[in-house]
Amino acid sequence: MALVKSGWLWRQSSILRRWKRNWFVLYLDGSLVYYHDETQRDMDGRIHVKYSCRDVRTGRECRDVQPPEGKSRECLLTVMLRDGSKTTLCAESEDDAVAWKMAVLEAKSTPVRLPPP
């Protein structure tokens, strides 16, 4: 599957709210997959953006979230899911956070074209 965007993002754990750095890959089919590292051998999780994502928020829209130490609030990125849960991420820069938001929203709205049988 073709990839749309990849790179390092910080991900906040759902239970202890600790920040962990993961390698993220957004694929053309709308899968946002995160791995232990850039070798992409050990998958830590997956979000089906086309079906699960309701909205993506960045920066000051990410209320009640403290960014990782040394990072600005403007680097925050929250993927709001249809089931009411959310995945909180932090990019390396404000520009990178905006680029991830645009890529995820585009993947969410782009229809998947399957090759004819």
N, C-alpha and C positions, 0 to 999 in steps of 0.2 A: 504494500500500500504506500502511495506517495506521501511524503511528509510535507506539511505546510510550514511548521516552525518548530524549532527545538532550542533548548538551552537550560541553564541552571536557574531554578527558582527555589526559594525557601517555602516550605509547607508547614503549616501549624497543625500539630496532631490534634485529633478530635477530643481525646480524653484529658491528657495532661497539659495541653496547650503549649507544648514545647515546639520550638522551631527546628526543622530538619531540612537539610539541603538535598534536593532531588534533581535528577535530570529529567526534564519534561519533553515530550514529543507530541505535537498535535498533527494527526494524520488527516488526509483528505476526506476520509469517511466520517470525520467528526469525533474520533476517539482521541481523548487527551489522556495519554498514558504517562505515568511517572515511574522512574526506575531508580535503583540504588545509585547508579553512576552512569556515565556516558557510554559504557560498553553495552548497555541495554540488555544485559543477561538476566538480571534479577528485577522483575517487575514488582513495584510496591503497590500499585493501584491503577485504576482506570475510571475515567468519567466519560460517559457517552453524551457528548455535548449536544448532538442533534435531538436526543430524546429527553435528557435529564436537565439541561441547563435552562433556567428561566431568565436569568440576567447576569451581567458581569458588572461589578462596581470597582472603581479605583480610587486611590487617594483618600480624600476626606469623606467620601461616601462609605468607607469601611469603618463604620462606627464601632465602638467597644472593642477595638483591636489595637494592641500595642505591637509595633513592628519589632523585628529582631534588633538586638543591640547594634548600634552604629548605622541603622537604616532609617530613612525618612518615611513618614506616614504616606508621602506621595508615591512611594514604591509599592504600596499595598494593592492587592488585587483579590477580590472575593467573587467566587463563582457561586451564584445562588441557584440551588437545585429545586426542581419541581416538588420533591417530597418534603420541602421545608428546611432541609439541611443546607450546609454551605461548606465550601472548601476555601480556606484562606491561604493566600500565597503572598510572597514578597519578591519583587524583581530586584535586579542589581541597580536599576536607575528608574527615574520617573518615566523617561522615554520608553524604556523596555516594558514597563507596566502597561503603558498605553498601547504599545505594539502588540502585546499579548492579548489585551482586551479586544482590540480590533480583529485579530486573527481568530479568537474564539467566537466572537459574534458573527464573523463572516462564515466560519465553519458551521455554526448553528443554523444559519439561514440558507446555505448553499445546498441545493438538492444533490443527492448522490446519484451519479449516472452509472448504471451497471452496463457492461457490454452485452450485446445481444447473444442469446444462446447459440 
